[in-house]
Amino acid sequence: MVLFVRAILGAALAVMLMRIFHPNAHIIYTILLGFFLIGTAYFLKYKKKHPQKKNKP
């Protein structure tokens, strides 16, 4: 369910950003931007859930 919502929001945001900043861009670039946005969302969620442990000497 979360993947579905993120995919819809990522696609909508990707289309909006590409139409605003690069109106003549090919659809492939819009799809790649959508995948990048969804991947970034999952990466940031992973980093928040598993913070880096600092090694103290």
C-alpha positions in Angstrom: 0.0 0.0 0.0 2.8 2.4 0.9 4.6 1.6 -2.4 1.5 2.4 -4.3 1.0 5.8 -2.6 4.6 6.7 -3.0 4.6 5.6 -6.7 1.5 7.8 -7.4 3.0 10.8 -5.6 6.4 10.3 -7.2 4.9 10.1 -10.6 2.8 13.1 -10.1 5.6 15.2 -8.7 8.0 14.0 -11.5 5.5 15.0 -14.2 4.9 18.4 -12.5 8.6 19.1 -12.1 9.5 18.1 -15.7 6.6 20.2 -17.2 7.6 23.3 -15.1 11.4 23.2 -15.7 11.8 21.2 -18.9 8.5 21.3 -20.9 10.1 19.6 -24.0 11.8 16.8 -22.2 11.2 13.2 -23.4 8.9 11.0 -21.3 11.8 8.6 -20.5 13.4 11.4 -18.4 10.2 11.9 -16.5 10.0 8.2 -15.7 13.6 8.2 -14.6 12.9 11.2 -12.3 9.9 9.3 -10.8 12.1 6.3 -10.1 14.7 8.5 -8.6 12.2 10.2 -6.3 10.7 6.9 -5.1 14.2 5.4 -4.6 15.3 8.5 -2.6 12.2 8.2 -0.4 13.0 4.6 0.5 16.7 5.4 1.0 16.0 8.2 3.4 13.5 6.0 5.3 16.2 3.3 5.6 18.8 5.9 6.8 16.3 7.2 9.4 15.5 3.7 10.7 19.2 2.6 10.8 21.3 5.5 11.9 25.1 5.3 11.6 26.9 4.1 14.7 29.9 6.2 15.7 33.0 4.3 16.8 34.7 6.0 19.7 38.4 5.1 20.2 
